[in-house]
Amino acid sequence: MPSHFGKRFDNALRRLRQGLPLGVPLEVKTVPPEKIAGLCGLCWTFEDPDKFEVQVSRELSILAAVDTLIHEYAHCLDHVVNGTDSRKEHRNSWGVAYAKCYRAVHKE
């Protein structure tokens, strides 16, 4: 089923899933902005069972939505590869994960 944002967003998600598989379930939702308190997006981590949920605000432009998807997917990838560190959400390993996600979507 197509997302709220359409083909460009859906293709970005497909490239992330194929190029950088997480090995655990991921649900991506587009949500009304009030559901995520004015943020662009959120990543939820669940550990029993292991799975992720990414939420992206519907009020974003398509370009911002794709960038937010990349950002939040990088949190998932960083968690899978490097574990959690609740003291630093945007640690160096997240930056490396973000670069990999960016390249997977933009094919650089």
Number of C-alpha atoms within 10 A of each C-alpha: 5 8 12 15 16 11 12 14 20 16 13 19 20 15 18 23 17 10 15 16 14 19 11 11 11 19 11 16 16 17 17 14 17 11 12 14 10 11 13 21 24 19 20 14 17 10 7 6 9 12 16 21 17 22 24 26 24 18 15 16 11 16 12 14 21 22 19 21 25 24 24 24 29 26 25 27 23 23 19 15 12 12 10 14 10 7 7 9 13 15 12 11 17 22 15 14 23 22 14 20 27 21 15 20 20 10 10 7
